[in-house]
Amino acid sequence: MTQHLLSVPMIDGAPPRLPDDMQQAYEGVARFNAELESAGAWVFAGGLLPASSATVVRAQGGEVLMTDGPFTESKEHIGGVWIIEAIDLDTALAWATKATRACGEPVEVRPFQEIPEG
């Protein structure tokens, strides 16, 4: 089975969700996570702190530089992720359909590269 990243983009400065909407999302995500686990597709999931909490570590000219904040200048950043196992892309997309309904945000699906056995 192939592992897939289901990522939830968030936009800096977007209006905050209402408390009832957030509670509904938390409950929906908890049910979705339980369904993933029950189906054997669960690998890992988690929400991320805002992009402003990020530190970028970069090797440059023989030195390592650390800077605060996101690497890109974009206002859109990953807010949370699921790592799942799915037999194929169609199955991963079906899980993403459930994920977007659960959390109420868009969900990007991206397969991991296969590592050749050596």
Buried (B, 14 or more C-beta within 10 A) or exposed (E): EBBBBBBBBBEEEEEEEEEEEEEBBEEBBEEBBEBBEEEEBBBEBEEBEEBEEBEEEEEEEEEEEEEEEBEEEEEBBBBBBBBBBBEEEEBBBEBBEBBBEBBBBEBEBEEEEEEEEE
